[in-house]
Amino acid sequence: MAVSMAAFSVNDATAKYLTTQMNFGQVMLLRGLFACILIAALTTHRGAMRPIRTLFVPAVALRVCGEIGGSA
């Protein structure tokens, strides 16, 4: 828990530093890409990646659309 709180603090400080030099949208894009890379590495390492065909289940597709809409 201490490591995750430290990582959150470093992430927050980095984002605040970068917003002085970059557009807010660019900072959010970089944070999102970095998070996706870390999550993909973790799920691959643990063998938790699901096949892409699971995205075509109607309930999952609806949730993905909702997540995208909520993020936008």
PDB file of N, CA, C, O and CB in Angstrom:
ATOM      1  N   MET A   1       0.825  -1.181   0.000  1.00  0.00           N
ATOM      2  CA  MET A   1       0.000   0.000   0.000  1.00  0.00           C
ATOM      3  C   MET A   1       0.878   1.255   0.000  1.00  0.00           C
ATOM      4  O   MET A   1       0.555   2.255  -0.642  1.00  0.00           O
ATOM      5  CB  MET A   1      -0.943  -0.008   1.208  1.00  0.00           C
ATOM      6  N   ALA A   2       1.979   1.184   0.724  1.00  0.00           N
ATOM      7  CA  ALA A   2       2.885   2.333   0.767  1.00  0.00           C
ATOM      8  C   ALA A   2       3.481   2.606  -0.617  1.00  0.00           C
ATOM      9  O   ALA A   2       3.640   3.761  -1.014  1.00  0.00           O
ATOM     10  CB  ALA A   2       4.011   2.092   1.794  1.00  0.00           C
ATOM     11  N   VAL A   3       3.806   1.545  -1.341  1.00  0.00           N
ATOM     12  CA  VAL A   3       4.373   1.711  -2.684  1.00  0.00           C
ATOM     13  C   VAL A   3       3.341   2.319  -3.626  1.00  0.00           C
ATOM     14  O   VAL A   3       3.674   3.182  -4.438  1.00  0.00           O
ATOM     15  CB  VAL A   3       4.868   0.357  -3.238  1.00  0.00           C
ATOM     16  N   SER A   4       2.093   1.876  -3.521  1.00  0.00           N
ATOM     17  CA  SER A   4       1.074   2.435  -4.409  1.00  0.00           C
ATOM     18  C   SER A   4       0.809   3.901  -4.088  1.00  0.00           C
ATOM     19  O   SER A   4       0.576   4.695  -4.999  1.00  0.00           O
ATOM     20  CB  SER A   4      -0.224   1.632  -4.304  1.00  0.00           C
ATOM     21  N   MET A   5       0.840   4.272  -2.824  1.00  0.00           N
ATOM     22  CA  MET A   5       0.653   5.683  -2.467  1.00  0.00           C
ATOM     23  C   MET A   5       1.833   6.534  -2.951  1.00  0.00           C
ATOM     24  O   MET A   5       1.655   7.671  -3.387  1.00  0.00           O
ATOM     25  CB  MET A   5       0.485   5.832  -0.939  1.00  0.00           C
ATOM     26  N   ALA A   6       3.035   5.965  -2.865  1.00  0.00           N
ATOM     27  CA  ALA A   6       4.202   6.686  -3.368  1.00  0.00           C
ATOM     28  C   ALA A   6       4.107   6.854  -4.881  1.00  0.00           C
ATOM     29  O   ALA A   6       4.434   7.916  -5.412  1.00  0.00           O
ATOM     30  CB  ALA A   6       5.503   5.948  -2.991  1.00  0.00           C
ATOM     31  N   ALA A   7       3.660   5.808  -5.576  1.00  0.00           N
ATOM     32  CA  ALA A   7       3.513   5.893  -7.029  1.00  0.00           C
ATOM     33  C   ALA A   7       2.449   6.926  -7.400  1.00  0.00           C
ATOM     34  O   ALA A   7       2.616   7.668  -8.367  1.00  0.00           O
ATOM     35  CB  ALA A   7       3.148   4.515  -7.619  1.00  0.00           C
ATOM     36  N   PHE A   8       1.364   6.976  -6.640  1.00  0.00           N
ATOM     37  CA  PHE A   8       0.330   7.980  -6.892  1.00  0.00           C
ATOM     38  C   PHE A   8       0.884   9.391  -6.714  1.00  0.00           C
ATOM     39  O   PHE A   8       0.600  10.281  -7.517  1.00  0.00           O
ATOM     40  CB  PHE A   8      -0.868   7.761  -5.956  1.00  0.00           C
ATOM     41  N   SER A   9       1.671   9.592  -5.663  1.00  0.00           N
ATOM     42  CA  SER A   9       2.253  10.915  -5.416  1.00  0.00           C
ATOM     43  C   SER A   9       3.219  11.320  -6.527  1.00  0.00           C
ATOM     44  O   SER A   9       3.222  12.470  -6.967  1.00  0.00           O
ATOM     45  CB  SER A   9       2.976  10.932  -4.068  1.00  0.00           C
ATOM     46  N   VAL A  10       4.033  10.373  -6.974  1.00  0.00           N
ATOM     47  CA  VAL A  10       4.975  10.657  -8.062  1.00  0.00           C
ATOM     48  C   VAL A  10       4.207  10.959  -9.346  1.00  0.00           C
ATOM     49  O   VAL A  10       4.566  11.880 -10.079  1.00  0.00           O
ATOM     50  CB  VAL A  10       5.947   9.463  -8.280  1.00  0.00           C
ATOM     51  N   ASN A  11       3.160  10.197  -9.620  1.00  0.00           N
ATOM     52  CA  ASN A  11       2.333  10.422 -10.803  1.00  0.00           C
ATOM     53  C   ASN A  11       1.692  11.809 -10.754  1.00  0.00           C
ATOM     54  O   ASN A  11       1.684  12.528 -11.753  1.00  0.00           O
ATOM     55  CB  ASN A  11       1.247   9.335 -10.918  1.00  0.00           C
ATOM     56  N   ASP A  12       1.164  12.176  -9.609  1.00  0.00           N
ATOM     57  CA  ASP A  12       0.526  13.482  -9.459  1.00  0.00           C
ATOM     58  C   ASP A  12       1.539  14.615  -9.628  1.00  0.00           C
ATOM     59  O   ASP A  12       1.263  15.600 -10.313  1.00  0.00           O
ATOM     60  CB  ASP A  12      -0.158  13.586  -8.091  1.00  0.00           C
ATOM     61  N   ALA A  13       2.697  14.477  -9.010  1.00  0.00           N
ATOM     62  CA  ALA A  13       3.728  15.510  -9.120  1.00  0.00           C
ATOM     63  C   ALA A  13       4.220  15.640 -10.563  1.00  0.00           C
ATOM     64  O   ALA A  13       4.447  16.748 -11.049  1.00  0.00           O
ATOM     65  CB  ALA A  13       4.908  15.191  -8.184  1.00  0.00           C
ATOM     66  N   THR A  14       4.381  14.515 -11.237  1.00  0.00           N
ATOM     67  CA  THR A  14       4.823  14.535 -12.628  1.00  0.00           C
ATOM     68  C   THR A  14       3.788  15.215 -13.516  1.00  0.00           C
ATOM     69  O   THR A  14       4.136  16.013 -14.386  1.00  0.00           O
ATOM     70  CB  THR A  14       5.093  13.111 -13.125  1.00  0.00           C
ATOM     71  N   ALA A  15       2.521  14.898 -13.295  1.00  0.00           N
ATOM     72  CA  ALA A  15       1.459  15.521 -14.092  1.00  0.00           C
ATOM     73  C   ALA A  15       1.425  17.029 -13.864  1.00  0.00           C
ATOM     74  O   ALA A  15       1.261  17.792 -14.815  1.00  0.00           O
ATOM     75  CB  ALA A  15       0.091  14.903 -13.747  1.00  0.00           C
ATOM     76  N   LYS A  16       1.576  17.462 -12.630  1.00  0.00           N
ATOM     77  CA  LYS A  16       1.563  18.895 -12.345  1.00  0.00           C
ATOM     78  C   LYS A  16       2.761  19.597 -12.964  1.00  0.00           C
ATOM     79  O   LYS A  16       2.648  20.729 -13.435  1.00  0.00           O
ATOM     80  CB  LYS A  16       1.541  19.136 -10.842  1.00  0.00           C
ATOM     81  N   TYR A  17       3.900  18.933 -12.965  1.00  0.00           N
ATOM     82  CA  TYR A  17       5.086  19.509 -13.584  1.00  0.00           C
ATOM     83  C   TYR A  17       4.912  19.620 -15.099  1.00  0.00           C
ATOM     84  O   TYR A  17       5.261  20.635 -15.701  1.00  0.00           O
ATOM     85  CB  TYR A  17       6.322  18.666 -13.252  1.00  0.00           C
ATOM     86  N   LEU A  18       4.368  18.563 -15.705  1.00  0.00           N
ATOM     87  CA  LEU A  18       4.228  18.555 -17.160  1.00  0.00           C
ATOM     88  C   LEU A  18       3.181  19.542 -17.656  1.00  0.00           C
ATOM     89  O   LEU A  18       3.289  20.029 -18.781  1.00  0.00           O
ATOM     90  CB  LEU A  18       3.875  17.169 -17.634  1.00  0.00           C
ATOM     91  N   THR A  19       2.170  19.850 -16.845  1.00  0.00           N
ATOM     92  CA  THR A  19       1.146  20.789 -17.310  1.00  0.00           C
ATOM     93  C   THR A  19       1.688  22.200 -17.481  1.00  0.00           C
ATOM     94  O   THR A  19       1.061  23.026 -18.145  1.00  0.00           O
ATOM     95  CB  THR A  19      -0.016  20.809 -16.342  1.00  0.00           C
ATOM     96  N   THR A  20       2.838  22.486 -16.894  1.00  0.00           N
ATOM     97  CA  THR A  20       3.454  23.794 -17.123  1.00  0.00           C
ATOM     98  C   THR A  20       4.122  23.863 -18.490  1.00  0.00           C
ATOM     99  O   THR A  20       4.369  24.948 -19.016  1.00  0.00           O
ATOM    100  CB  THR A  20       4.475  24.100 -16.029  1.00  0.00           C
ATOM    101  N   GLN A  21       4.418  22.680 -19.068  1.00  0.00           N
ATOM    102  CA  GLN A  21       5.123  22.641 -20.340  1.00  0.00           C
ATOM    103  C   GLN A  21       4.284  22.103 -21.495  1.00  0.00           C
ATOM    104  O   GLN A  21       4.598  22.345 -22.661  1.00  0.00           O
ATOM    105  CB  GLN A  21       6.351  21.813 -20.198  1.00  0.00           C
ATOM    106  N   MET A  22       3.218  21.373 -21.170  1.00  0.00           N
ATOM    107  CA  MET A  22       2.405  20.727 -22.201  1.00  0.00           C
ATOM    108  C   MET A  22       0.936  21.074 -21.989  1.00  0.00           C
ATOM    109  O   MET A  22       0.537  21.551 -20.927  1.00  0.00           O
ATOM    110  CB  MET A  22       2.610  19.190 -22.184  1.00  0.00           C
ATOM    111  N   ASN A  23       0.155  20.825 -23.013  1.00  0.00           N
ATOM    112  CA  ASN A  23      -1.284  20.978 -22.945  1.00  0.00           C
ATOM    113  C   ASN A  23      -1.848  19.914 -21.997  1.00  0.00           C
ATOM    114  O   ASN A  23      -1.295  18.819 -21.900  1.00  0.00           O
ATOM    115  CB  ASN A  23      -1.924  20.868 -24.360  1.00  0.00           C
ATOM    116  N   PHE A  24      -2.944  20.227 -21.297  1.00  0.00           N
ATOM    117  CA  PHE A  24      -3.538  19.290 -20.355  1.00  0.00           C
ATOM    118  C   PHE A  24      -3.964  17.989 -21.044  1.00  0.00           C
ATOM    119  O   PHE A  24      -3.792  16.904 -20.489  1.00  0.00           O
ATOM    120  CB  PHE A  24      -4.736  19.933 -19.665  1.00  0.00           C
ATOM    121  N   GLY A  25      -4.514  18.101 -22.244  1.00  0.00           N
ATOM    122  CA  GLY A  25      -4.925  16.924 -22.995  1.00  0.00           C
ATOM    123  C   GLY A  25      -3.760  16.008 -23.322  1.00  0.00           C
ATOM    124  O   GLY A  25      -3.894  14.785 -23.277  1.00  0.00           O
ATOM    125  N   GLN A  26      -2.618  16.593 -23.650  1.00  0.00           N
ATOM    126  CA  GLN A  26      -1.431  15.798 -23.948  1.00  0.00           C
ATOM    127  C   GLN A  26      -0.941  15.065 -22.703  1.00  0.00           C
ATOM    128  O   GLN A  26      -0.517  13.912 -22.784  1.00  0.00           O
ATOM    129  CB  GLN A  26      -0.317  16.688 -24.510  1.00  0.00           C
ATOM    130  N   VAL A  27      -0.998  15.725 -21.565  1.00  0.00           N
ATOM    131  CA  VAL A  27      -0.577  15.090 -20.311  1.00  0.00           C
ATOM    132  C   VAL A  27      -1.492  13.913 -19.996  1.00  0.00           C
ATOM    133  O   VAL A  27      -1.021  12.843 -19.610  1.00  0.00           O
ATOM    134  CB  VAL A  27      -0.588  16.113 -19.141  1.00  0.00           C
ATOM    135  N   MET A  28      -2.795  14.107 -20.161  1.00  0.00           N
ATOM    136  CA  MET A  28      -3.739  13.025 -19.889  1.00  0.00           C
ATOM    137  C   MET A  28      -3.541  11.861 -20.855  1.00  0.00           C
ATOM    138  O   MET A  28      -3.657  10.699 -20.465  1.00  0.00           O
ATOM    139  CB  MET A  28      -5.176  13.541 -19.978  1.00  0.00           C
ATOM    140  N   LEU A  29      -3.241  12.176 -22.119  1.00  0.00           N
ATOM    141  CA  LEU A  29      -2.973  11.130 -23.100  1.00  0.00           C
ATOM    142  C   LEU A  29      -1.750  10.312 -22.686  1.00  0.00           C
ATOM    143  O   LEU A  29      -1.781   9.082 -22.728  1.00  0.00           O
ATOM    144  CB  LEU A  29      -2.761  11.742 -24.499  1.00  0.00           C
ATOM    145  N   LEU A  30      -0.682  10.988 -22.289  1.00  0.00           N
ATOM    146  CA  LEU A  30       0.524  10.278 -21.871  1.00  0.00           C
ATOM    147  C   LEU A  30       0.279   9.427 -20.630  1.00  0.00           C
ATOM    148  O   LEU A  30       0.761   8.298 -20.547  1.00  0.00           O
ATOM    149  CB  LEU A  30       1.648  11.267 -21.604  1.00  0.00           C
ATOM    150  N   ARG A  31      -0.465   9.960 -19.669  1.00  0.00           N
ATOM    151  CA  ARG A  31      -0.784   9.178 -18.465  1.00  0.00           C
ATOM    152  C   ARG A  31      -1.589   7.940 -18.822  1.00  0.00           C
ATOM    153  O   ARG A  31      -1.345   6.860 -18.283  1.00  0.00           O
ATOM    154  CB  ARG A  31      -1.562  10.035 -17.451  1.00  0.00           C
ATOM    155  N   GLY A  32      -2.548   8.092 -19.729  1.00  0.00           N
ATOM    156  CA  GLY A  32      -3.367   6.962 -20.138  1.00  0.00           C
ATOM    157  C   GLY A  32      -2.573   5.909 -20.879  1.00  0.00           C
ATOM    158  O   GLY A  32      -2.744   4.714 -20.640  1.00  0.00           O
ATOM    159  N   LEU A  33      -1.701   6.346 -21.781  1.00  0.00           N
ATOM    160  CA  LEU A  33      -0.870   5.396 -22.515  1.00  0.00           C
ATOM    161  C   LEU A  33       0.073   4.645 -21.580  1.00  0.00           C
ATOM    162  O   LEU A  33       0.251   3.433 -21.710  1.00  0.00           O
ATOM    163  CB  LEU A  33      -0.069   6.118 -23.596  1.00  0.00           C
ATOM    164  N   PHE A  34       0.670   5.363 -20.646  1.00  0.00           N
ATOM    165  CA  PHE A  34       1.577   4.728 -19.695  1.00  0.00           C
ATOM    166  C   PHE A  34       0.824   3.717 -18.826  1.00  0.00           C
ATOM    167  O   PHE A  34       1.332   2.628 -18.558  1.00  0.00           O
ATOM    168  CB  PHE A  34       2.262   5.790 -18.811  1.00  0.00           C
ATOM    169  N   ALA A  35      -0.374   4.073 -18.392  1.00  0.00           N
ATOM    170  CA  ALA A  35      -1.177   3.151 -17.588  1.00  0.00           C
ATOM    171  C   ALA A  35      -1.555   1.914 -18.394  1.00  0.00           C
ATOM    172  O   ALA A  35      -1.523   0.801 -17.868  1.00  0.00           O
ATOM    173  CB  ALA A  35      -2.442   3.852 -17.072  1.00  0.00           C
ATOM    174  N   CYS A  36      -1.914   2.095 -19.669  1.00  0.00           N
ATOM    175  CA  CYS A  36      -2.264   0.955 -20.516  1.00  0.00           C
ATOM    176  C   CYS A  36      -1.081   0.009 -20.697  1.00  0.00           C
ATOM    177  O   CYS A  36      -1.241  -1.211 -20.680  1.00  0.00           O
ATOM    178  CB  CYS A  36      -2.756   1.439 -21.878  1.00  0.00           C
ATOM    179  N   ILE A  37       0.096   0.580 -20.869  1.00  0.00           N
ATOM    180  CA  ILE A  37       1.293  -0.246 -21.028  1.00  0.00           C
ATOM    181  C   ILE A  37       1.567  -1.038 -19.755  1.00  0.00           C
ATOM    182  O   ILE A  37       1.868  -2.230 -19.820  1.00  0.00           O
ATOM    183  CB  ILE A  37       2.511   0.625 -21.385  1.00  0.00           C
ATOM    184  N   LEU A  38       1.464  -0.389 -18.604  1.00  0.00           N
ATOM    185  CA  LEU A  38       1.701  -1.090 -17.342  1.00  0.00           C
ATOM    186  C   LEU A  38       0.663  -2.177 -17.085  1.00  0.00           C
ATOM    187  O   LEU A  38       1.008  -3.272 -16.641  1.00  0.00           O
ATOM    188  CB  LEU A  38       1.702  -0.101 -16.188  1.00  0.00           C
ATOM    189  N   ILE A  39      -0.606  -1.882 -17.363  1.00  0.00           N
ATOM    190  CA  ILE A  39      -1.660  -2.872 -17.152  1.00  0.00           C
ATOM    191  C   ILE A  39      -1.493  -4.052 -18.114  1.00  0.00           C
ATOM    192  O   ILE A  39      -1.680  -5.203 -17.718  1.00  0.00           O
ATOM    193  CB  ILE A  39      -3.048  -2.228 -17.334  1.00  0.00           C
ATOM    194  N   ALA A  40      -1.145  -3.775 -19.363  1.00  0.00           N
ATOM    195  CA  ALA A  40      -0.920  -4.848 -20.332  1.00  0.00           C
ATOM    196  C   ALA A  40       0.249  -5.733 -19.910  1.00  0.00           C
ATOM    197  O   ALA A  40       0.185  -6.956 -20.036  1.00  0.00           O
ATOM    198  CB  ALA A  40      -0.660  -4.265 -21.725  1.00  0.00           C
ATOM    199  N   ALA A  41       1.311  -5.115 -19.412  1.00  0.00           N
ATOM    200  CA  ALA A  41       2.459  -5.901 -18.952  1.00  0.00           C
ATOM    201  C   ALA A  41       2.085  -6.773 -17.754  1.00  0.00           C
ATOM    202  O   ALA A  41       2.482  -7.936 -17.683  1.00  0.00           O
ATOM    203  CB  ALA A  41       3.629  -4.975 -18.585  1.00  0.00           C
ATOM    204  N   LEU A  42       1.330  -6.218 -16.822  1.00  0.00           N
ATOM    205  CA  LEU A  42       0.930  -6.976 -15.641  1.00  0.00           C
ATOM    206  C   LEU A  42      -0.005  -8.130 -16.005  1.00  0.00           C
ATOM    207  O   LEU A  42       0.171  -9.244 -15.513  1.00  0.00           O
ATOM    208  CB  LEU A  42       0.254  -6.055 -14.629  1.00  0.00           C
ATOM    209  N   THR A  43      -0.991  -7.875 -16.856  1.00  0.00           N
ATOM    210  CA  THR A  43      -1.920  -8.945 -17.216  1.00  0.00           C
ATOM    211  C   THR A  43      -1.246 -10.030 -18.048  1.00  0.00           C
ATOM    212  O   THR A  43      -1.575 -11.209 -17.920  1.00  0.00           O
ATOM    213  CB  THR A  43      -3.103  -8.374 -17.978  1.00  0.00           C
ATOM    214  N   THR A  44      -0.312  -9.637 -18.892  1.00  0.00           N
ATOM    215  CA  THR A  44       0.435 -10.633 -19.664  1.00  0.00           C
ATOM    216  C   THR A  44       1.300 -11.475 -18.739  1.00  0.00           C
ATOM    217  O   THR A  44       1.374 -12.694 -18.889  1.00  0.00           O
ATOM    218  CB  THR A  44       1.308  -9.953 -20.740  1.00  0.00           C
ATOM    219  N   HIS A  45       1.943 -10.835 -17.796  1.00  0.00           N
ATOM    220  CA  HIS A  45       2.808 -11.551 -16.848  1.00  0.00           C
ATOM    221  C   HIS A  45       2.010 -12.556 -16.009  1.00  0.00           C
ATOM    222  O   HIS A  45       2.487 -13.656 -15.731  1.00  0.00           O
ATOM    223  CB  HIS A  45       3.526 -10.550 -15.922  1.00  0.00           C
ATOM    224  N   ARG A  46       0.818 -12.179 -15.616  1.00  0.00           N
ATOM    225  CA  ARG A  46      -0.022 -13.053 -14.785  1.00  0.00           C
ATOM    226  C   ARG A  46      -0.879 -14.011 -15.601  1.00  0.00           C
ATOM    227  O   ARG A  46      -1.572 -14.857 -15.035  1.00  0.00           O
ATOM    228  CB  ARG A  46      -0.916 -12.217 -13.903  1.00  0.00           C
ATOM    229  N   GLY A  47      -0.841 -13.888 -16.917  1.00  0.00           N
ATOM    230  CA  GLY A  47      -1.624 -14.763 -17.772  1.00  0.00           C
ATOM    231  C   GLY A  47      -3.114 -14.468 -17.715  1.00  0.00           C
ATOM    232  O   GLY A  47      -3.935 -15.365 -17.903  1.00  0.00           O
ATOM    233  N   ALA A  48      -3.463 -13.226 -17.458  1.00  0.00           N
ATOM    234  CA  ALA A  48      -4.864 -12.849 -17.299  1.00  0.00           C
ATOM    235  C   ALA A  48      -5.457 -12.205 -18.544  1.00  0.00           C
ATOM    236  O   ALA A  48      -6.601 -11.751 -18.513  1.00  0.00           O
ATOM    237  CB  ALA A  48      -5.007 -11.912 -16.140  1.00  0.00           C
ATOM    238  N   MET A  49      -4.707 -12.155 -19.636  1.00  0.00           N
ATOM    239  CA  MET A  49      -5.244 -11.561 -20.866  1.00  0.00           C
ATOM    240  C   MET A  49      -6.363 -12.441 -21.410  1.00  0.00           C
ATOM    241  O   MET A  49      -6.227 -13.663 -21.470  1.00  0.00           O
ATOM    242  CB  MET A  49      -4.125 -11.380 -21.932  1.00  0.00           C
ATOM    243  N   ARG A  50      -7.451 -11.824 -21.799  1.00  0.00           N
ATOM    244  CA  ARG A  50      -8.593 -12.529 -22.373  1.00  0.00           C
ATOM    245  C   ARG A  50      -8.528 -12.427 -23.897  1.00  0.00           C
ATOM    246  O   ARG A  50      -7.992 -11.458 -24.436  1.00  0.00           O
ATOM    247  CB  ARG A  50      -9.937 -11.950 -21.833  1.00  0.00           C
ATOM    248  N   PRO A  51      -9.071 -13.418 -24.583  1.00  0.00           N
ATOM    249  CA  PRO A  51      -9.116 -13.322 -26.054  1.00  0.00           C
ATOM    250  C   PRO A  51      -9.985 -12.149 -26.496  1.00  0.00           C
ATOM    251  O   PRO A  51     -10.917 -11.760 -25.792  1.00  0.00           O
ATOM    252  CB  PRO A  51      -9.653 -14.636 -26.670  1.00  0.00           C
ATOM    253  N   ILE A  52      -9.677 -11.590 -27.657  1.00  0.00           N
ATOM    254  CA  ILE A  52     -10.384 -10.419 -28.165  1.00  0.00           C
ATOM    255  C   ILE A  52     -11.860 -10.736 -28.436  1.00  0.00           C
ATOM    256  O   ILE A  52     -12.695  -9.831 -28.416  1.00  0.00           O
ATOM    257  CB  ILE A  52      -9.708  -9.909 -29.443  1.00  0.00           C
ATOM    258  N   ARG A  53     -12.185 -11.992 -28.685  1.00  0.00           N
ATOM    259  CA  ARG A  53     -13.581 -12.334 -28.990  1.00  0.00           C
ATOM    260  C   ARG A  53     -14.509 -12.096 -27.800  1.00  0.00           C
ATOM    261  O   ARG A  53     -15.724 -12.011 -27.978  1.00  0.00           O
ATOM    262  CB  ARG A  53     -13.678 -13.789 -29.429  1.00  0.00           C
ATOM    263  N   THR A  54     -13.958 -11.987 -26.588  1.00  0.00           N
ATOM    264  CA  THR A  54     -14.817 -11.713 -25.429  1.00  0.00           C
ATOM    265  C   THR A  54     -15.393 -10.302 -25.489  1.00  0.00           C
ATOM    266  O   THR A  54     -16.374 -10.008 -24.806  1.00  0.00           O
ATOM    267  CB  THR A  54     -14.032 -11.900 -24.123  1.00  0.00           C
ATOM    268  N   LEU A  55     -14.797  -9.427 -26.297  1.00  0.00           N
ATOM    269  CA  LEU A  55     -15.332  -8.079 -26.454  1.00  0.00           C
ATOM    270  C   LEU A  55     -16.628  -8.060 -27.256  1.00  0.00           C
ATOM    271  O   LEU A  55     -17.367  -7.076 -27.222  1.00  0.00           O
ATOM    272  CB  LEU A  55     -14.307  -7.191 -27.121  1.00  0.00           C
ATOM    273  N   PHE A  56     -16.901  -9.129 -27.968  1.00  0.00           N
ATOM    274  CA  PHE A  56     -18.081  -9.170 -28.818  1.00  0.00           C
ATOM    275  C   PHE A  56     -19.303  -9.735 -28.107  1.00  0.00           C
ATOM    276  O   PHE A  56     -20.344  -9.924 -28.737  1.00  0.00           O
ATOM    277  CB  PHE A  56     -17.794  -9.981 -30.045  1.00  0.00           C
ATOM    278  N   VAL A  57     -19.204 -10.006 -26.829  1.00  0.00           N
ATOM    279  CA  VAL A  57     -20.368 -10.361 -26.029  1.00  0.00           C
ATOM    280  C   VAL A  57     -21.155  -9.060 -25.829  1.00  0.00           C
ATOM    281  O   VAL A  57     -20.569  -8.055 -25.425  1.00  0.00           O
ATOM    282  CB  VAL A  57     -19.957 -11.035 -24.639  1.00  0.00           C
ATOM    283  N   PRO A  58     -22.452  -9.054 -26.098  1.00  0.00           N
ATOM    284  CA  PRO A  58     -23.215  -7.797 -26.056  1.00  0.00           C
ATOM    285  C   PRO A  58     -23.087  -7.028 -24.741  1.00  0.00           C
ATOM    286  O   PRO A  58     -22.968  -5.803 -24.759  1.00  0.00           O
ATOM    287  CB  PRO A  58     -24.662  -8.087 -26.307  1.00  0.00           C
ATOM    288  N   ALA A  59     -23.108  -7.710 -23.619  1.00  0.00           N
ATOM    289  CA  ALA A  59     -23.012  -7.006 -22.336  1.00  0.00           C
ATOM    290  C   ALA A  59     -21.652  -6.328 -22.184  1.00  0.00           C
ATOM    291  O   ALA A  59     -21.565  -5.212 -21.672  1.00  0.00           O
ATOM    292  CB  ALA A  59     -23.248  -7.981 -21.168  1.00  0.00           C
ATOM    293  N   VAL A  60     -20.605  -6.996 -22.626  1.00  0.00           N
ATOM    294  CA  VAL A  60     -19.256  -6.421 -22.525  1.00  0.00           C
ATOM    295  C   VAL A  60     -19.123  -5.248 -23.488  1.00  0.00           C
ATOM    296  O   VAL A  60     -18.543  -4.221 -23.137  1.00  0.00           O
ATOM    297  CB  VAL A  60     -18.171  -7.495 -22.825  1.00  0.00           C
ATOM    298  N   ALA A  61     -19.651  -5.390 -24.690  1.00  0.00           N
ATOM    299  CA  ALA A  61     -19.586  -4.294 -25.665  1.00  0.00           C
ATOM    300  C   ALA A  61     -20.334  -3.067 -25.157  1.00  0.00           C
ATOM    301  O   ALA A  61     -19.880  -1.939 -25.350  1.00  0.00           O
ATOM    302  CB  ALA A  61     -20.165  -4.741 -27.017  1.00  0.00           C
ATOM    303  N   LEU A  62     -21.473  -3.280 -24.511  1.00  0.00           N
ATOM    304  CA  LEU A  62     -22.230  -2.165 -23.951  1.00  0.00           C
ATOM    305  C   LEU A  62     -21.442  -1.470 -22.853  1.00  0.00           C
ATOM    306  O   LEU A  62     -21.444  -0.242 -22.762  1.00  0.00           O
ATOM    307  CB  LEU A  62     -23.572  -2.649 -23.408  1.00  0.00           C
ATOM    308  N   ARG A  63     -20.776  -2.247 -22.029  1.00  0.00           N
ATOM    309  CA  ARG A  63     -19.971  -1.659 -20.957  1.00  0.00           C
ATOM    310  C   ARG A  63     -18.800  -0.870 -21.528  1.00  0.00           C
ATOM    311  O   ARG A  63     -18.502   0.223 -21.047  1.00  0.00           O
ATOM    312  CB  ARG A  63     -19.458  -2.751 -20.010  1.00  0.00           C
ATOM    313  N   VAL A  64     -18.135  -1.403 -22.543  1.00  0.00           N
ATOM    314  CA  VAL A  64     -17.018  -0.695 -23.172  1.00  0.00           C
ATOM    315  C   VAL A  64     -17.495   0.634 -23.745  1.00  0.00           C
ATOM    316  O   VAL A  64     -16.831   1.658 -23.583  1.00  0.00           O
ATOM    317  CB  VAL A  64     -16.376  -1.559 -24.283  1.00  0.00           C
ATOM    318  N   CYS A  65     -18.647   0.619 -24.415  1.00  0.00           N
ATOM    319  CA  CYS A  65     -19.205   1.871 -24.958  1.00  0.00           C
ATOM    320  C   CYS A  65     -19.525   2.859 -23.841  1.00  0.00           C
ATOM    321  O   CYS A  65     -19.302   4.060 -23.991  1.00  0.00           O
ATOM    322  CB  CYS A  65     -20.477   1.584 -25.781  1.00  0.00           C
ATOM    323  N   GLY A  66     -20.042   2.362 -22.732  1.00  0.00           N
ATOM    324  CA  GLY A  66     -20.318   3.221 -21.590  1.00  0.00           C
ATOM    325  C   GLY A  66     -19.059   3.817 -20.988  1.00  0.00           C
ATOM    326  O   GLY A  66     -19.036   4.991 -20.619  1.00  0.00           O
ATOM    327  N   GLU A  67     -18.011   3.008 -20.890  1.00  0.00           N
ATOM    328  CA  GLU A  67     -16.731   3.494 -20.368  1.00  0.00           C
ATOM    329  C   GLU A  67     -16.146   4.575 -21.277  1.00  0.00           C
ATOM    330  O   GLU A  67     -15.647   5.592 -20.796  1.00  0.00           O
ATOM    331  CB  GLU A  67     -15.735   2.330 -20.222  1.00  0.00           C
ATOM    332  N   ILE A  68     -16.207   4.354 -22.572  1.00  0.00           N
ATOM    333  CA  ILE A  68     -15.693   5.342 -23.520  1.00  0.00           C
ATOM    334  C   ILE A  68     -16.496   6.632 -23.428  1.00  0.00           C
ATOM    335  O   ILE A  68     -15.928   7.724 -23.421  1.00  0.00           O
ATOM    336  CB  ILE A  68     -15.733   4.789 -24.957  1.00  0.00           C
ATOM    337  N   GLY A  69     -17.814   6.505 -23.358  1.00  0.00           N
ATOM    338  CA  GLY A  69     -18.662   7.685 -23.225  1.00  0.00           C
ATOM    339  C   GLY A  69     -18.412   8.427 -21.931  1.00  0.00           C
ATOM    340  O   GLY A  69     -18.386   9.658 -21.916  1.00  0.00           O
ATOM    341  N   GLY A  70     -18.226   7.693 -20.841  1.00  0.00           N
ATOM    342  CA  GLY A  70     -17.941   8.327 -19.561  1.00  0.00           C
ATOM    343  C   GLY A  70     -16.597   9.037 -19.553  1.00  0.00           C
ATOM    344  O   GLY A  70     -16.448  10.096 -18.943  1.00  0.00           O
ATOM    345  N   SER A  71     -15.630   8.455 -20.226  1.00  0.00           N
ATOM    346  CA  SER A  71     -14.305   9.084 -20.278  1.00  0.00           C
ATOM    347  C   SER A  71     -14.325  10.339 -21.139  1.00  0.00           C
ATOM    348  O   SER A  71     -13.654  11.328 -20.842  1.00  0.00           O
ATOM    349  CB  SER A  71     -13.265   8.097 -20.818  1.00  0.00           C
ATOM    350  N   ALA A  72     -15.105  10.279 -22.209  1.00  0.00           N
ATOM    351  CA  ALA A  72     -15.175  11.434 -23.115  1.00  0.00           C
ATOM    352  C   ALA A  72     -15.880  12.581 -22.424  1.00  0.00           C
ATOM    353  O   ALA A  72     -16.044  13.649 -23.014  1.00  0.00           O
ATOM    354  CB  ALA A  72     -15.904  11.070 -24.430  1.00  0.00           C
TER     355      ALA A  72
END
